[in-house]
Amino acid sequence: MKIVSFKICPFVQRVTALLEAKNIDYKLEFISLRDKPQWFLDISPNGQVPVLITDKGKALFESDAIVEYIEEAFPALQPELSLEDKATNRAWSYLASKNYLVQCSAQRSPNENVLMERSQKLGHAFDKIEKQLGDTPFFAGETISLVDLAWLTILHRADIIQRRSGYDFIGNRPKLKKWQKQLLATGLAEKSVAPDFEEAFSGFYLSDQTFLGRGCTVENCSFSEACATDACC
Ligand SMILES: N[C@@H](CCC(=O)N[C@@H](CS)C(=O)NCC(=O)O)C(=O)O
């Protein structure tokens, strides 16, 4: 199968992380979103990545639908889930994916006020998941689930931002921090992106056009309210 991709797209990473978690072979084709090729527009009704092209040549779009297809077409990550548990998992995954663009826009904030405003929005989602997390390594127990993979992309990006700029999107949410560490330790974050992902991501989100790229370093970060770690503030 093939995934039509854009290097720093979180919706794509959610799909490739699932393929990696299931050890499924796939090819990647990167496209430019500024200059979308006609063959892509012909198979992608919404003009967006990811698109998965099955071995039979069928093009699937929308990451939610693609994830469901992969989960059903190959041995399930969590077999024998009840319908209620499946619906619950979908809902918690949806909370992640509907915040991908919130995180993207927060990372691109041009100034401190905008960053605070957008971080707060992301923080509402973080508060909800923090309350839901238990003491298990993964969201629903000892093994990785679709919910873990939906949140992996957000937590991966938050980790890169913190390491490179000093700004901590997660703040004082200990369960979320622990979960982030656990998910990153699986190696799926790196496996699900291109080798130069971190450079490409930082080039876009930590450039001199963004507030995070211009100023917030561990040494000089001036945030007072949203930064909850001693290392940053
Ligand atoms: N709802 C879509 C969102 C995908 C999406 O927003 N992809 C972005 C890249 S991260 C894209 O292709 N943007 C190009 C465009 O909207 O023209 C999904 O879940 O697959």
The ligand as an ORCA input file, in Angstrom:
! r2SCAN-3c Opt
* xyz 0 1
  N      -9.665     15.837      8.101
  C      -8.460     15.512      7.387
  C      -7.451     16.611      7.648
  C      -6.153     16.376      6.875
  C      -5.363     17.681      6.722
  O      -5.746     18.757      7.230
  N      -4.246     17.587      5.991
  C      -3.506     18.792      5.669
  C      -2.007     18.612      5.908
  S      -1.657     18.355      7.628
  C      -3.661     19.078      4.176
  O      -3.627     18.187      3.365
  N      -3.823     20.361      3.849
  C      -3.922     20.802      2.491
  C      -5.202     21.503      2.205
  O      -6.095     21.531      3.086
  O      -5.333     22.046      1.087
  C      -7.943     14.142      7.824
  O      -8.226     13.754      8.974
  O      -7.315     13.431      7.020
*
